[in-house]
């Protein structure tokens, strides 16, 4: 009876075991694949066999860290793995007897080099493990394979090699094909200690010529103390750097040409073209997946910055599997580099030089366009930096002449300024079109100052020239009468003023290939009668960019249509045209602008302007004061002029701090100098 009892217990025990579902390898496979797909590498490792874990533990590298490193280098984010599930019951496979099984899998990875797709296998083996209750049970585990890290790997020590081939950066040209930024050569300046009799003297002379710290030069010169015959690089300079001859006279100094970015016109195109430079850590953040590295150069300013994407091109990449000895097992992917696009600007470099020459002693901006096409022929901001010096990280002598270095990097053609009286023609247009301004009506204005009634308190509108008392539109324009235009603004009214200025582009971003500041007529609407009156003659809170104002004046040469500006050749589809006024009104206001220049009492009249051009134009002096009681406030001088006979050129010149130079009168003389240079 006792014997039977034992047999019965054994039988019951076996029966209980046979009733348990045998371990299914696909449960482990699914967990492994899920961990791999989600890059949960520690979980992935847990699914591997004891033998695999033992081998992995002997690797020279950490399993989890290597996955993170390699997938990070390739910017692998999405991993998709596919396999065909098996029906063991239909296949009549006894899972109790099955000891190992292999599943073909398809792996798809999205990476910085594109899709990486390959086929491999996952081998699973059955092993006996002891659970927490110290009971043995069977389970499936994965035999790890190097292809579970990357395709074509055959050995855990194989290397995933990423080789980059840089494209040629696109170049920037003017309208005639003249290079403004090109891939050329620069000088690498070195000191060869072995070639000097007195290294300290060489270092001292070098520091004096370049302006570098002498101790810094000495440290660089002694970079290879055990190899005095080696050339120690000190700095790079441009091929047009005037110091090169002085440097070559110093004993032990060597100049070698190396590839580099050249800016042939230096500070003449500094603000426009800009420069490139070494990428910073902050810039690199978020750009690594676009192929940038810590060694990359990137656009820092101007066209080089705004068109970085087009200019940069696409680097070539080769991802391969190499043996521990550096032999290539297989190439995973290879892409050829694509050179960056060349950017042809509408700029005429000879026109740019002429405008820069005129403005070089001032702080200001100048714009020249073809008024019929809107093409920008010159775009200048002064003071300007030399792009070569910025690119080579050299000090700029002009910076030492300025109160603050920031002044050197202010792109004045992009910023909005108070326009003063150059705004008046557009008040006139709005009034004529609305029927509130009769160009022939004579308004009697007496004295220098005016206010409509006592409600303005002590606030008065002041005109500079009170020689005339009977004022019509032409007289008001050529004498630049503030009182006349203040009165016309009040007649026009707040709503109509805002509506017409909106029609002319105020309050919105004017389309242009480089971003411009937004022109505006008020910070928060024309909420007072005084502000409306001041707006009529371009004061108050009116702000406008030189590029926008220049475009507005194209209205008078295009029968009332404002032709928007363009900066890149062939970009006509981006050019904006808007109807500002009727052709009749445009012609009528233009007559007053001709009088400003040609009548002897006009603010832009000169008996001998130095050129033969037939010009129309308008002067403006914006006073930057907090209130009327302030004396000696800063002034911004403006002059917009165009050849109304040839209709080929339109220019706007703005000069800051014009109060000590005669205001807009000084700017008229600068513009005439420019027109003279154009005729030479």
C-alpha positions in Angstrom: 0.0 0.0 0.0 2.8 2.3 0.8 4.5 1.5 -2.5 1.3 2.4 -4.3 1.2 5.7 -2.6 4.6 6.6 -3.8 3.8 5.6 -7.3 0.6 7.5 -7.2 2.4 10.7 -6.1 4.9 10.4 -8.9 2.2 9.8 -11.4 0.2 12.8 -10.1 3.4 15.0 -10.2 4.2 14.0 -13.8 0.6 14.6 -14.8 0.7 18.1 -13.2 3.9 18.9 -15.1 2.5 17.7 -18.4 -0.5 19.9 -18.0 1.7 23.1 -18.0 2.1 24.9 -21.3 5.7 24.4 -22.6 7.7 27.6 -23.0 7.2 29.2 -26.4 10.3 30.7 -28.0 8.3 33.4 -29.7 7.5 34.9 -26.2 11.2 35.5 -25.8 11.7 36.6 -29.4 8.9 39.2 -29.1 10.4 40.6 -25.9 13.9 40.7 -27.4 12.6 42.4 -30.6 10.5 44.9 -28.6 13.6 45.8 -26.5 15.8 46.2 -29.5 13.2 48.3 -31.4 12.7 50.6 -28.4 16.5 50.7 -27.7 16.0 49.3 -24.2 19.4 47.7 -24.4 19.5 46.5 -20.8 16.2 44.7 -21.3 17.6 43.3 -24.5 20.6 41.9 -22.7 18.3 40.2 -20.1 16.8 38.1 -22.9 20.2 36.7 -24.0 21.5 33.3 -23.0 23.9 32.6 -20.1 26.6 31.8 -22.6 26.0 35.0 -24.5 26.0 37.1 -21.3 29.3 35.4 -20.3 30.9 36.3 -23.7 29.5 39.9 -23.5 30.9 40.3 -20.0 34.4 39.7 -21.4 34.1 42.3 -24.2 36.4 45.3 -23.9 33.4 47.6 -24.2 30.2 48.0 -22.2 27.3 46.4 -24.1 24.7 49.1 -23.3 27.1 52.0 -23.8 28.2 50.7 -27.2 24.6 50.5 -28.5 23.9 54.0 -27.3 27.2 55.3 -28.8 26.8 53.7 -32.2 23.1 54.4 -32.6 23.7 58.0 -31.4 26.4 58.5 -34.0 24.1 57.4 -36.7 21.1 59.3 -35.2 19.1 56.1 -35.3 15.7 56.7 -33.8 13.2 54.3 -35.3 14.0 50.6 -35.6 11.4 48.2 -37.1 11.9 44.5 -36.9 9.7 41.9 -38.7 9.6 38.1 -38.5 7.1 35.4 -39.5 5.3 33.8 -36.6 5.1 30.0 -36.6 2.2 27.8 -35.8 3.9 24.9 -33.9 0.7 23.0 -33.5 0.0 23.0 -37.2 3.6 22.2 -37.9 3.4 19.3 -35.4 6.4 20.6 -33.5 6.7 19.3 -30.0 7.9 22.3 -27.9 8.9 20.0 -25.1 11.5 18.3 -27.3 12.5 21.4 -29.2 15.9 22.6 -27.9 16.8 25.4 -30.3 15.2 27.4 -33.1 16.2 30.2 -35.6 14.0 33.0 -36.9 14.9 35.0 -40.0 14.2 38.7 -39.3 14.1 41.9 -41.4 15.6 45.0 -39.7 14.8 48.5 -40.8 16.6 51.5 -39.2 16.0 55.2 -39.9 19.4 57.0 -39.6 21.2 60.1 -40.5 22.5 58.3 -43.6 19.1 57.2 -44.6 17.4 53.8 -44.3 19.5 50.9 -43.2 17.7 47.7 -44.1 19.0 44.2 -43.8 18.2 40.5 -43.1 19.7 38.5 -40.3 18.6 35.8 -37.8 17.8 35.4 -34.2 18.8 32.1 -32.7 17.1 31.0 -29.5 18.1 28.1 -27.2 16.3 26.5 -24.4 17.9 26.5 -21.0 17.0 25.5 -17.5 16.8 28.3 -15.0 16.1 28.4 -11.3 13.3 30.7 -10.3 12.9 32.7 -7.1 11.3 29.7 -5.3 14.4 27.7 -6.1 12.5 25.6 -8.6 13.9 24.7 -12.0 12.1 25.5 -15.1 12.8 25.7 -18.8 12.9 29.0 -20.8 14.1 30.3 -24.1 16.9 32.9 -24.5 18.6 34.6 -27.4 22.1 33.9 -28.7 23.4 37.4 -29.2 25.0 38.0 -32.6 27.0 41.1 -33.8 24.3 41.7 -36.5 22.0 42.5 -33.7 24.0 45.7 -33.4 24.5 46.5 -37.0 24.3 44.8 -40.4 27.4 43.1 -41.8 29.2 42.9 -38.4 30.8 39.5 -38.1 32.8 40.0 -34.9 32.1 41.9 -31.7 35.3 43.9 -32.3 34.3 45.1 -35.7 34.1 48.9 -36.0 31.2 50.9 -37.5 33.2 53.5 -39.4 31.6 56.8 -40.4 33.6 58.8 -43.0 32.5 62.3 -44.0 33.3 64.0 -47.3 32.6 67.7 -47.1 31.0 69.5 -50.1 32.2 72.7 -51.6 30.4 75.6 -50.1 28.4 77.6 -52.6 29.8 80.9 -53.6 28.2 84.4 -53.7 28.4 86.6 -56.8 27.3 89.9 -57.9 25.0 90.4 -60.9 28.0 90.3 -63.3 29.6 87.2 -61.9 32.1 88.9 -59.7 32.8 86.8 -56.6 31.8 88.4 -53.3 32.5 85.2 -51.3 34.5 82.3 -52.8 36.3 79.2 -52.0 39.9 80.1 -52.4 43.1 80.3 -50.3 44.3 82.0 -47.2 47.8 82.2 -45.6 48.7 80.0 -42.7 51.3 81.9 -40.8 53.8 79.8 -38.8 57.0 80.2 -36.9 59.8 77.6 -37.4 62.0 77.9 -34.3 65.0 76.2 -36.0 65.1 79.0 -38.5 65.6 81.7 -36.0 68.7 82.8 -34.2 66.7 84.5 -31.4 63.2 83.0 -31.0 62.2 85.6 -28.4 63.0 88.4 -30.8 60.9 86.7 -33.6 58.0 86.3 -31.2 58.2 89.9 -30.1 58.2 91.2 -33.7 55.4 88.9 -34.7 53.2 90.1 -31.8 54.0 93.8 -32.7 52.9 93.3 -36.4 49.8 91.3 -35.7 48.7 92.9 -32.4 48.5 89.5 -30.7 49.5 88.9 -27.1 53.3 88.2 -27.0 53.0 85.5 -24.4 50.3 83.8 -26.5 52.5 83.9 -29.6 55.4 82.5 -27.6 53.3 79.6 -26.3 52.2 78.7 -29.9 55.7 79.0 -31.3 56.9 76.5 -28.7 54.1 74.0 -29.4 56.7 71.3 -30.4 59.7 71.7 -28.1 61.2 68.4 -29.2 60.8 69.2 -32.9 62.2 72.7 -33.6 62.1 72.0 -37.3 58.4 71.8 -37.3 56.3 74.8 -38.3 54.2 76.0 -35.4 51.0 77.6 -36.6 50.3 81.0 -35.1 47.3 82.4 -37.1 45.7 82.6 -40.5 45.5 85.8 -42.6 43.8 86.6 -45.9 45.8 86.8 -49.1 45.1 90.5 -49.3 46.3 91.2 -45.8 48.7 94.2 -46.0 50.8 92.8 -43.1 52.1 89.8 -45.1 55.2 91.5 -46.4 56.1 92.7 -42.9 55.6 89.2 -41.5 57.9 87.7 -44.2 60.6 90.0 -43.1 60.7 88.5 -39.6 63.2 85.7 -39.2 61.7 82.2 -39.0 58.2 83.2 -40.2 56.6 81.0 -42.8 53.6 81.7 -45.0 51.8 78.7 -46.6 48.6 78.9 -48.7 45.8 76.6 -47.5 42.2 76.3 -48.6 39.9 78.9 -47.1 37.0 81.3 -47.6 37.9 84.6 -49.4 35.9 87.8 -49.3 37.5 89.9 -52.1 35.7 93.1 -51.2 36.2 93.0 -47.4 34.3 95.7 -45.6 32.6 97.0 -48.8 30.3 94.0 -48.6 30.8 93.1 -45.0 27.2 93.6 -43.7 25.6 92.2 -46.9 27.7 89.1 -47.5 28.7 88.4 -43.9 31.1 85.6 -43.1 31.3 82.0 -41.9 33.1 80.8 -38.8 33.6 77.8 -36.5 30.4 76.4 -35.2 29.8 76.9 -31.5 28.5 74.4 -29.0 25.2 76.3 -28.8 24.8 76.3 -32.5 25.6 72.6 -32.7 22.8 71.7 -30.5 19.9 70.5 -32.7 22.1 70.5 -35.8 24.0 67.2 -35.4 21.3 65.3 -37.1 21.8 67.5 -40.1 25.4 66.5 -40.5 27.1 69.3 -38.5 30.0 68.3 -36.2 32.2 70.2 -33.8 34.6 70.8 -36.7 32.0 72.4 -39.0 32.0 75.9 -40.2 28.6 77.7 -40.4 27.3 81.0 -41.7 27.5 83.7 -39.0 26.2 86.9 -40.6 24.6 88.3 -43.8 23.9 86.2 -46.8 26.3 83.6 -45.4 23.9 83.2 -42.4 20.5 83.7 -44.0 21.3 81.2 -46.9 23.3 78.7 -44.9 21.0 75.9 -45.9 21.5 76.6 -49.7 25.2 77.5 -49.5 26.3 74.6 -47.3 25.5 71.7 -49.5 25.1 68.1 -48.4 28.1 66.2 -47.1 29.0 62.8 -48.5 28.8 59.9 -46.0 30.3 56.4 -46.1 29.3 54.0 -43.3 31.2 50.8 -43.4 32.0 47.8 -41.2 35.7 47.5 -40.6 37.7 44.7 -38.9 39.8 45.4 -35.8 42.8 45.8 -38.3 41.0 48.4 -40.3 40.0 46.3 -43.3 36.6 47.0 -44.8 34.2 44.1 -44.5 31.3 45.8 -46.1 30.0 49.2 -47.0 26.6 49.8 -45.5 25.8 53.0 -47.3 27.6 55.6 -49.4 26.4 59.0 -50.6 28.4 61.4 -52.7 28.7 65.0 -51.4 26.5 67.6 -53.1 28.1 71.0 -53.4 26.2 74.0 -52.1 24.3 76.3 -54.4 25.8 79.5 -55.7 23.9 82.6 -54.8 23.9 85.3 -57.5 22.9 88.7 -56.0 21.4 91.6 -57.9 24.2 93.7 -56.5 26.5 95.6 -58.8 29.8 95.6 -57.0 30.9 98.8 -58.8 27.8 100.6 -57.5 28.3 99.1 -54.1 31.8 100.5 -54.0 30.7 103.9 -55.0 28.0 104.0 -52.3 30.4 102.6 -49.7 33.0 105.3 -50.6 30.4 108.0 -50.0 29.3 106.7 -46.6 32.6 105.4 -45.2 33.1 108.4 -42.8 29.5 108.2 -41.4 27.2 106.0 -39.4 24.3 105.2 -41.7 22.9 103.2 -44.6 22.4 103.4 -48.3 20.2 101.6 -50.8 20.3 101.7 -54.6 17.7 99.9 -56.7 16.5 99.7 -60.3 13.1 101.3 -59.7 11.4 99.5 -62.5 12.6 95.9 -61.6 13.1 96.4 -57.9 16.5 94.8 -58.1 18.9 96.0 -55.4 22.1 97.3 -56.9 23.8 98.4 -53.7 23.1 97.8 -50.0 25.5 99.5 -47.6 25.7 99.9 -43.8 28.5 101.9 -42.2 30.6 101.6 -40.2 31.4 98.1 -41.6 33.6 95.2 -40.7 35.9 93.3 -43.0 34.5 89.8 -43.6 38.0 88.4 -44.0 39.0 89.5 -40.5 35.8 88.1 -39.0 36.3 84.8 -40.7 39.9 84.5 -39.6 39.0 85.7 -36.1 41.4 88.7 -36.3 40.9 92.0 -34.6 39.4 94.8 -36.8 41.2 98.2 -36.6 37.9 100.0 -37.1 36.5 98.6 -33.9 39.1 100.5 -31.9 37.9 103.7 -33.4 34.3 103.2 -32.1 32.7 103.8 -28.7 31.3 100.2 -28.7 32.1 97.3 -30.9 28.4 96.6 -31.4 28.2 99.6 -33.6 30.3 97.8 -36.2 27.8 95.0 -36.5 24.6 96.9 -36.9 22.9 96.2 -40.2 21.3 99.6 -40.6 19.5 98.7 -43.9 17.5 96.2 -42.0 16.5 98.4 -39.0 13.5 100.8 -38.9 14.2 104.5 -38.1 12.2 107.7 -37.8 11.9 109.0 -41.4 11.1 112.6 -40.8 10.0 114.6 -43.9 10.7 111.8 -46.5 7.4 110.5 -45.3 5.5 113.6 -46.5 4.8 112.5 -50.1 2.8 109.6 -48.8 0.7 111.7 -46.5 0.0 113.8 -49.7 -1.0 110.7 -51.6 -3.4 109.6 -48.9 -5.0 113.0 -48.7 -5.4 113.5 -52.5 -6.9 110.0 -52.9 -9.3 110.6 -50.0 -10.2 114.0 -51.3 -9.1 115.8 -48.1 -6.1 117.5 -49.8 -6.4 119.8 -52.8 -2.9 120.2 -54.2 -3.8 123.7 -55.6 -5.5 125.0 -52.5 -3.5 127.7 -50.8 -3.5 127.5 -47.0 -2.3 130.6 -45.0 0.2 129.6 -42.4 1.9 132.3 -40.4 4.8 132.0 -38.0 7.1 129.1 -37.1 4.7 127.3 -34.7 1.1 126.2 -34.8 -1.6 124.3 -32.8 -5.3 123.9 -33.7 -6.5 125.1 -30.3 -5.7 125.3 -26.6 -6.5 121.6 -26.1 -3.0 120.8 -27.1 -1.6 122.6 -24.1 2.0 123.6 -24.7 2.5 121.3 -27.6 3.3 123.1 -30.9 4.1 121.9 -34.4 7.2 123.7 -35.7 8.3 124.4 -39.2 11.9 125.3 -40.1 11.2 127.8 -42.9 8.5 130.4 -42.4 9.5 132.6 -45.3 6.2 131.7 -47.1 2.7 132.2 -45.7 0.6 131.1 -48.7 1.2 127.4 -48.9 0.0 124.9 -51.5 1.3 121.3 -51.8 4.3 122.1 -54.0 5.4 124.9 -51.8 4.9 122.7 -48.7 6.9 119.9 -50.2 9.9 121.9 -51.4 10.1 123.9 -48.2 9.3 120.8 -46.1 6.6 122.6 -44.2 5.7 120.5 -41.1 2.6 122.6 -40.2 1.0 122.0 -43.6 1.4 118.3 -43.4 0.3 118.1 -39.8 -2.9 119.9 -40.8 -3.4 117.6 -43.8 -3.0 114.5 -41.5 -5.7 115.9 -39.2 -8.0 116.5 -42.2 -7.3 112.9 -43.3 -8.2 111.4 -40.0 -6.9 108.6 -37.9 -8.7 105.7 -39.7 -7.8 106.8 -43.2 -4.2 107.4 -42.2 -3.9 103.9 -40.8 -5.7 102.4 -43.8 -3.5 104.1 -46.3 -0.3 103.4 -44.5 -1.3 99.7 -44.3 -1.8 99.7 -48.0 1.8 101.0 -48.4 3.2 98.1 -46.3 3.3 99.6 -42.8 2.6 97.2 -40.0 3.7 94.1 -42.0 7.0 92.5 -43.1 8.0 93.6 -46.5 9.0 90.5 -48.6 12.8 90.5 -49.1 15.5 87.8 -49.3 16.9 88.9 -46.0 14.6 89.7 -43.0 13.7 93.4 -42.5 12.4 95.2 -39.5 8.7 96.0 -39.6 7.8 99.6 -40.6 5.1 101.1 -38.4 3.2 104.4 -38.0 2.4 104.0 -34.3 3.2 101.8 -31.4 -0.4 101.2 -30.4 -2.6 103.1 -32.9 -3.0 106.8 -33.6 -4.8 107.4 -30.4 -4.3 111.1 -30.1 -4.7 114.2 -32.3 -1.1 115.3 -31.6 0.3 111.9 -32.6 -1.8 111.9 -35.8 -0.5 115.4 -36.7 3.1 114.4 -36.0 2.7 111.3 -38.1 1.7 113.5 -41.1 5.2 114.9 -41.4 7.1 111.7 -40.5 7.7 112.2 -36.8 5.6 110.9 -33.9 6.2 107.1 -33.7 6.7 106.5 -37.4 9.4 104.0 -38.1 10.5 102.7 -41.5 13.5 100.7 -42.9 15.7 102.3 -45.6 14.8 99.3 -47.9 11.1 99.8 -47.5 11.3 103.6 -47.9 13.3 103.2 -51.1 10.7 100.8 -52.5 7.9 103.2 -51.7 9.5 105.9 -53.9 9.4 103.5 -56.8 5.7 104.4 -56.8 6.5 107.6 -58.7 8.3 105.8 -61.5 5.7 103.0 -61.9 2.5 104.8 -62.4 1.4 104.4 -58.8 2.7 100.8 -58.3 5.2 100.1 -55.6 7.7 97.6 -56.9 9.0 95.5 -54.1 12.8 95.0 -53.7 14.7 91.9 -54.6 18.2 90.8 -53.8 18.8 87.5 -55.6 18.9 87.2 -59.4 16.0 85.4 -60.9 13.9 85.7 -57.8 11.2 87.8 -59.6 8.4 85.5 -58.4 9.1 86.6 -54.8 8.9 90.3 -55.8 5.9 92.1 -54.4 4.0 94.7 -56.4 1.3 96.7 -54.8 -0.9 99.5 -56.0 -0.3 102.5 -53.8 -2.1 105.2 -55.7 -3.4 106.2 -59.2 -1.0 107.1 -61.9 -2.4 110.6 -61.9 -1.8 111.1 -58.2 1.7 109.7 -58.5 2.5 112.1 -61.4 1.1 115.0 -59.4 3.2 114.3 -56.3 6.3 113.7 -58.4 6.1 117.2 -59.8 6.5 118.5 -56.2 9.5 116.2 -55.7 11.1 117.6 -58.8 10.6 121.1 -57.3 12.4 120.0 -54.1 15.5 119.5 -56.2 15.2 121.9 -59.1 13.6 125.0 -57.5 16.1 127.4 -55.9 14.2 127.4 -52.7 13.9 123.6 -52.6 15.6 121.8 -49.6 17.6 119.7 -52.0 18.5 122.4 -54.5 22.2 122.9 -55.4 23.3 125.3 -58.0 26.1 122.9 -58.9 25.4 119.4 -57.8 28.4 118.0 -59.6 26.4 115.7 -61.9 24.1 116.0 -64.9 21.3 113.8 -63.7 17.7 115.1 -63.6 16.6 114.2 -60.1 13.4 114.2 -58.1 13.7 113.7 -54.4 12.8 114.5 -50.8 14.9 115.4 -47.8 14.1 114.5 -44.2 15.6 115.3 -40.8 14.1 113.1 -38.0 14.5 114.5 -34.5 14.9 111.9 -31.9 13.7 113.7 -28.8 11.8 112.6 -25.8 9.8 115.9 -25.7 9.8 119.3 -27.3 11.8 120.9 -24.4 14.8 118.8 -25.1 17.6 120.7 -26.9 20.3 119.3 -29.1 18.7 115.9 -29.6 20.0 113.4 -32.0 19.0 113.7 -35.7 18.7 111.2 -38.5 19.3 112.8 -41.9 17.6 111.3 -45.0 17.6 112.0 -48.7 15.7 109.9 -51.3 16.5 110.7 -54.9 15.9 109.2 -58.3 16.6 110.0 -62.0 13.1 110.9 -63.2 14.4 111.2 -66.8 16.3 107.9 -67.2 14.3 106.0 -64.5 17.3 103.8 -64.0 18.4 104.4 -60.4 16.7 105.1 -57.1 18.7 105.7 -54.0 18.0 106.3 -50.3 20.7 107.5 -48.0 20.3 107.7 -44.2 22.9 109.2 -41.8 22.8 108.9 -38.0 24.0 111.7 -35.7 23.4 114.3 -38.5 22.8 117.1 -36.0 26.4 118.4 -36.2 26.6 118.1 -40.0 23.7 120.1 -41.2 21.0 117.4 -41.0 19.5 116.3 -44.3 21.5 119.0 -46.2 24.6 117.0 -45.5 23.0 113.9 -46.8 22.0 115.7 -50.0 25.7 116.5 -50.6 26.5 112.8 -50.0 23.9 111.8 -52.5 25.2 114.2 -55.1 28.7 112.9 -54.6 27.3 109.4 -55.3 25.5 110.5 -58.4 28.7 112.1 -59.6 30.6 108.9 -59.1 27.9 107.0 -61.1 28.4 109.4 -64.0 32.2 109.0 -64.0 
